[in-house]
Amino acid sequence: MRKLLEQTGSTPTIKHESQEVGKSTQHESAQRQVCGSARYVDDMPEPANTKYAAIGISRATCGTISAINLEKVKASLGVIDVITAKDVPGHVDIAPVFDGDPVLADGEIKFSGQAVFAVLADSMINARRAALLGDIQLIETTPILDVDTALSHSSFVRPTHDMIAGNAGQALAAAENRISGQLSVGGQEHVYLEGQVSLAIPEEEDRMHIYTSSQHPSEVQKLVAEVLDVKLNRVVVDMRRMGGGFGGKETQAAQWACIAALLARRNNCAVKIRLPRQLDMIATGKRHPFENDYEVGFDDKGRIQCAKITVNGNCGHSADLSDAIVDRAMFHADNAYFLGESHIQGHRLKTNIVSHTAYRGFGGPQGMIMAEAIMDAIARKTGQDPLTTRLNNLYDNAERNTTPYGMKVENNILPDILEKLSQSSEYWQRREAITTFNQENPILKKGLALTPVKFGISFTAKHLNQAGALVHVYTDGSIQANHGGTEMGQGLHTKIAQITANEFGVSIDDVEVTSTRTDKVPNTSPTAASSGTDLNGKAVQNACIKIKQALAEFYASQCKAEPTEVVFTNNKVCLGEHSIPFVELVQQAYMNRVSLSANGFYKTPKIHYDRNTGKGRPFFYFAYGASVSEVTIDTLSGEYAVNRVDILHDVGASINPAIDKGQIEGGFIQGMGWLTSEDLRWNEKGHLTSNNLATYKIPAIGDTPEIFNVDLYDRPNAEDSIYHSKAVGEPPFMLAISVWCAIKDAISSLSDYQIDPQLDTPATPERVLQAVTTITQGTSND
Amino acid sequence: MIEFLLNNEHVSIEHARADLTVLNYLREHRKMHGTKEGCASGDCGACTVVVAEPKPDNTLTYYSLNSCVTFLSAIHGKQLITVEHLGTTKNMHPVQQAMVDKHGSQCGFCTPGFIMSMFALYHQTETNRTLERHEINTALSGNLCRCTGYKPIINAAMEACGQIPNDQFTAQTSATVKRLQAIRAKSSGGTEKLLLPNTRQALQQAIQANPQAKLVAGSTDLALEHTQQLKPLDTLISLSHLPSLSRIEVTDDKLIIGSACSLSRVQGSLIEYFPSLNEIIERFASLPIRNQATLGGNIANASPIGDMPPVLLALNATVVVDNGKAYRAIAIDEFFTGYRQTKLAPDEWIDSIQIPLPTLSQMVKVYKVSKRFEDDISAVCAAFSICLDSKGCVLELSTGFGGVAATPVQCSHLKEALVGKLWANKQVLDETKSILENAFTPIDDVRASAQYRTTVVANLWHRFWLETNHATQAIETRVINHA
């Protein structure tokens, strides 16, 4: 009997019949979302005594605080309380991994926009107005604002890390051909449509209930407990849904919850804090900008023999998650290509700007773009079509299959994906048409590029690869599923409901996935790293199997048969010739005192990585995909349009094709924004100048290509993931690199494809025109 | 009194702060949380609501607004429709059903705004047909979605819109019109702090009695002082209720546009005479902003990067200002006196903008360059108007530029160098291009560098030359074709 509990889904002995899995079920909240009745934190009914908080920030960029005068703040209309770091009873530092993130500035100002004090007032606008009146005196010091300065000052948030395979230096010296280059890779603001928000409700004595918009409720719980100096069991965090997260609410939602909790405790009232958009953009971290360079050696066929790639992440003033983010940039600097003897080096630069944080892809995009830059550079040098160069360099399933960090690339389906996509997109025919077009058009130039994605799935911090769940069956046959993952729009709860319904063989209408609560499932990991369904789906399945086991044993004893033959299907439970409606069995089980509730647990197998050697198998598996983009650029203005995109992406056996396609399309467009119009700007003082949605432009509806073909590559995951599906949150983001390569291809046409243009990202019209001018003036960067 | 229909409920407001936005009224005063705040600056569309207004033929016209930058003055005498009123989860409106069916919502925070923009589009359709992608882009140009990449939303709009509307709102049209006309029949509206004068004299008196009060028309810019800078606006005088300021007239030789006409209304009249202006108007902010923002407001703000002033400069428009006693006409090239400064006296308002009707040989093109096509502020805007004689020599040239100086400006040197020259001559282009390269000293800012602005101004002139010589050149010049 016991062995049944260890089954984890691939071949369960207690069977379910696939009814809900694999269907394009609508998002579980879709109807409420379109009717305006889906509640976000700011929409929740407020307790009668709710007050409102705002933060006062430093306008100066860096230095030691000499005085904080808050008299005007205190005297401002409606103000109830004002706090600074010295009013925090517990920990001031709320950093997620390594120290350095005070909840309110603690003696030092590290960046312009840092929260120094918090105000509580009787209305949101009174709190925000009062927050403008603080007088913060500083002994200013010279800020470090860019990667080069930080490198020259050896200003790091974490030590440099290396991944070494063979001897790249020697191999480069001996290489047949060598090429080098550098690339400035821009950051990205998350622009979750719902800004940061928390509501803290004090309960009896020192207990606290928190509603937050966070990808990591367990961390919010821990940090709130620590700033309040209470035990974790006194704090409950409840998170129903986010209006978008994208990584921006992984660590950086906690500060606002902590501030709300601090004020709520001191004043014994409910406290809401919601950052206005501009402050949200100024005070929270973004995707890391990188300054990267490479040198590669390759043979006459354009095949890489050796490579040295250095990635330099601008981490901002503190470590936050930057260690793992720069690691992931390093893990993906090869993308889909075998580098031979290689040396990947990653620096984590400390600068006086906001502390950069997780963002969809988690450093992966900033590393992966280097591999694609290298492919383009080799293609121009050898005179090959860039697709030929890419095909020549793909990891294969024989010799050339080991990454710089020593992980074998198994079950590599990219050669097949590229073959199928180049055919379905008519890459080679369109290449010819584009060549003709470019010959005939003096002003407009078209470009085409096909780029692959190979993205490693698992948190690289091994301990995070675990999940818990709690499943209840009620006596009317309805089921509640709770798990540690958070819903930010990605459809996690929908997939969890499908999995639960599938396990019990019931309709999805009988399953309710509840808000994520730290009192239902403890010690959870953030919903990040594309892991939501992989981890929580398995944990929920594990809980379902436990309940099914109990029901099966009970039913088998009734039928005087073996429980191993029980099948849950079609709202019934069947055993040989016996069959009973699910709800009836549940009611009988209840009357016979059988537990109808279980928790579930899952930990990802096979993974390990040794940072001392830079070797291991950090990823459970890889998710693959490829895209072809066609663009037209205007050589007079640098403006461009993405005319057509074709995507073939690997999600394993899809649990919900509509949701998976939604992730692919949305990820692609978000990635395209990162590489094109989303232009983060800091001025020479370190102030963010692109600090609102009028100056920071994410893709709008007209940016979606007129032709946008998205297909799923239909093959189950070879690893034992939940129903052999694959993670889908982040990998498609990097499909958008094909847009950047296509723009470069169009510019390169001006040199008859002899020159690989320097095109830093984001490739704004201004940058494109600059590259056009450079290439037509006959100078090139290489 | 401010009176309107909130969905089906008649609402009368006697006392409210003048700077209370429609969004805050809904969310804070009424606890109606379906309408979301994403930016409070009219840039994201999460707060989109729809306003229905009676037309002369006793039907209703529906248009979208950004409620975050709208004051209550804008909805007096109108029906304010919010997402809560469209349908329920058990009985959804066709646009809601289509969004569910096409998987158009992910995080859902932008969704109510999209639903409302689609609802307005649904009610603008007059025949059963398949909508063009372009029409959907325009209707949803003010709504940002960070999750979906828009494809399923486009599919939902295709599915739900483009049919003759048939919903609870069409069924109630005549009743709604009657209720709104009853409100409008009352002599005057407004509150002590939010004045809605409906005659010249009343406006003059309102200004006299409240010298500190700001004039407000579309409020899409003024509201930002409140929502972004947190400044109180204690008293406001609305220009939206004077019929004369909302007039559009055509005389023998000019088009007269009342200053309080929304840009959406201006668009219809203007492109009748200058079809090529459709592109710049469609790129003027987003549809909900154009539904609200006025031509007069765009001029009175005197922003160096306003999109209409360069157009009006190139068209040699005249600004007619009024103080309630006398009108005075100011040529547009004299109107702007400095950074955000104009010739408007403190007791004056803009009455109308007069635009000379086009001549047969006049060719007009306006180009805007920005990082994004929809709803972005220009790095550079360039407007050119040229008249050629029968031999192809230049008779007249006028220009207007935004984003290159402290005010919108012309380039008179260009005209001097060009008149009498053969336009098709490439050498003429090369000579005049260098004039433009040296004409301005723009600044570096978050939108573009000075160098880029300088280069692009000259290159847009090149584009103009190519496009107005297209009979001989036949060269494609645009990455996006404008319908």
Contacts between the chains, C-beta under 8 A, distances in Angstrom:
chain1	res1	chain2	res2	distance
A	24	B	103	7.3
A	26	B	100	5.6
A	26	B	101	7.6
A	26	B	103	6.6
A	27	B	103	6.7
A	27	B	105	6.1
A	27	B	106	6.8
A	27	B	108	7.8
A	29	B	105	7.5
A	29	B	108	5.9
A	30	B	99	7.4
A	30	B	100	4.5
A	30	B	103	7.5
A	30	B	105	5.3
A	30	B	108	7.7
A	31	B	89	4.1
A	31	B	92	6.9
A	31	B	96	7.8
A	31	B	100	5.9
A	32	B	89	6.1
A	32	B	108	7.7
A	33	B	105	4.3
A	33	B	108	3.2
A	33	B	111	4.5
A	33	B	112	7.7
A	34	B	83	7.9
A	34	B	92	6.7
A	34	B	96	4.1
A	34	B	99	4.8
A	34	B	100	5.8
A	34	B	104	7.9
A	34	B	105	6.2
A	34	B	111	5.8
A	34	B	112	7.6
A	34	B	115	5.6
A	35	B	34	7.3
A	35	B	83	6.7
A	35	B	84	7.3
A	35	B	86	7.3
A	35	B	87	6.2
A	35	B	88	6.1
A	35	B	89	5.4
A	35	B	92	6.8
A	35	B	96	6.3
A	36	B	33	7.4
A	36	B	34	2.3
A	36	B	35	7.0
A	36	B	82	7.3
A	36	B	83	3.6
A	36	B	84	5.2
A	36	B	112	4.5
A	36	B	115	7.7
A	37	B	34	6.8
A	37	B	84	7.6
A	37	B	89	6.9
A	38	B	108	5.1
A	38	B	111	7.9
A	39	B	33	7.1
A	40	B	36	7.5
A	40	B	109	6.5
A	42	B	27	8.0
A	42	B	33	7.4
A	42	B	37	7.6
A	43	B	33	3.6
A	45	B	31	7.8
A	125	B	230	6.6
A	128	B	230	5.7
A	129	B	230	5.1
A	132	B	230	6.9
A	190	B	146	7.9
A	191	B	144	7.6
A	191	B	146	5.3
A	192	B	107	7.5
A	192	B	109	7.8
A	192	B	146	6.5
A	193	B	36	7.4
A	193	B	38	4.7
A	193	B	44	6.4
A	193	B	46	5.6
A	193	B	107	6.8
A	193	B	109	4.1
A	193	B	110	4.9
A	193	B	144	6.9
A	193	B	145	7.6
A	193	B	146	5.7
A	194	B	36	7.3
A	194	B	38	7.4
A	194	B	107	7.2
A	194	B	109	4.5
A	195	B	38	7.6
A	241	B	107	7.3
A	241	B	108	7.2
A	242	B	107	6.4
A	243	B	36	7.4
A	243	B	107	5.0
A	243	B	108	6.9
A	243	B	109	2.9
A	243	B	110	7.9
A	244	B	107	4.4
A	244	B	109	6.2
A	244	B	146	5.2
A	244	B	147	6.2
A	245	B	107	7.9
A	246	B	146	7.2
A	276	B	40	6.4
A	276	B	228	7.9
A	277	B	38	7.0
A	277	B	39	4.4
A	277	B	40	6.5
A	277	B	41	7.0
A	278	B	228	6.6
A	441	B	475	7.2
A	441	B	476	5.7
A	442	B	475	6.3
A	443	B	463	7.8
A	443	B	466	7.0
A	443	B	475	5.8
A	443	B	476	6.6
A	443	B	477	5.1
A	444	B	476	5.1
A	444	B	477	7.1
A	444	B	478	7.8
A	444	B	479	6.6
A	488	B	107	5.8
A	489	B	105	7.8
A	489	B	106	3.6
A	489	B	107	2.8
A	489	B	108	6.5
A	489	B	109	7.9
A	489	B	147	4.8
A	490	B	106	6.7
A	490	B	147	8.0
A	491	B	106	7.0
A	632	B	479	4.7
A	633	B	479	6.7
A	634	B	477	7.1
A	634	B	478	7.0
A	634	B	479	4.9
A	636	B	456	7.8
A	636	B	459	4.0
A	636	B	460	7.2
A	636	B	462	5.9
A	636	B	463	5.3
A	636	B	477	7.1
A	637	B	367	7.9
A	637	B	369	5.1
A	637	B	456	5.6
A	637	B	459	6.0
A	637	B	460	6.9
A	637	B	463	7.5
A	638	B	452	7.9
A	638	B	456	7.7
A	639	B	369	6.4
A	639	B	479	5.4
A	639	B	480	7.9
A	640	B	479	5.6
A	641	B	479	4.1
A	641	B	480	5.3
A	658	B	103	4.6
A	659	B	103	7.2
A	661	B	103	7.9
A	662	B	103	5.6
A	662	B	106	6.0
A	662	B	147	7.5
A	662	B	148	6.0
A	662	B	149	8.0
A	662	B	152	6.5
A	665	B	148	6.5
A	665	B	149	3.9
A	665	B	151	4.9
A	665	B	152	7.5
A	666	B	106	6.6
A	666	B	146	7.8
A	666	B	147	4.9
A	666	B	148	4.9
A	666	B	149	4.4
A	667	B	149	7.7
A	668	B	149	6.1
A	669	B	148	7.9
A	669	B	149	3.4
A	669	B	150	6.9
A	670	B	146	6.8
A	670	B	149	7.3
A	676	B	371	8.0
A	677	B	371	4.4
A	677	B	372	4.9
A	679	B	371	6.3
A	679	B	446	7.7
A	681	B	446	5.0
A	689	B	445	7.5
A	689	B	446	4.4
A	690	B	446	5.2
A	692	B	39	7.0
A	692	B	41	6.2
A	692	B	43	7.1
A	692	B	228	7.6
A	693	B	38	7.9
A	693	B	39	4.8
A	693	B	41	6.5
A	693	B	43	3.6
A	693	B	44	5.6
A	693	B	144	7.3
A	694	B	41	6.3
A	694	B	43	5.4
A	694	B	377	6.3
A	695	B	377	7.8
A	695	B	446	4.8
A	695	B	447	7.0
A	697	B	370	7.9
A	697	B	371	4.9
A	697	B	372	4.1
A	697	B	376	5.5
A	698	B	144	6.1
A	698	B	146	6.4
A	699	B	149	7.7
A	699	B	150	7.8
A	699	B	372	7.4
A	700	B	141	6.6
A	700	B	144	6.4
A	700	B	372	5.9
A	700	B	373	7.1
A	700	B	374	3.8
A	700	B	375	6.1
A	701	B	136	7.3
A	701	B	137	5.2
A	701	B	140	4.8
A	701	B	141	6.4
A	701	B	143	7.1
A	701	B	145	7.9
A	701	B	150	4.8
A	701	B	153	7.3
A	701	B	154	7.0
A	701	B	374	6.5
A	702	B	137	4.5
A	702	B	141	7.0
A	702	B	373	4.9
A	702	B	374	4.8
A	702	B	480	7.9
A	703	B	150	7.9
A	703	B	372	7.0
A	703	B	373	7.1
A	703	B	374	7.7
A	704	B	149	6.0
A	704	B	150	4.3
A	704	B	151	5.8
A	704	B	154	6.7
A	706	B	133	6.3
A	708	B	149	7.9
A	708	B	151	5.7
A	710	B	151	7.8
A	764	B	371	5.4
A	765	B	369	6.4
A	765	B	370	8.0
A	765	B	371	6.5
A	765	B	379	7.7
A	766	B	379	7.4
A	766	B	448	5.6
A	766	B	449	6.6
A	766	B	452	4.4
A	769	B	452	6.6
A	769	B	455	6.7
A	769	B	456	7.2
A	769	B	459	8.0
A	770	B	452	7.7
A	773	B	455	7.6
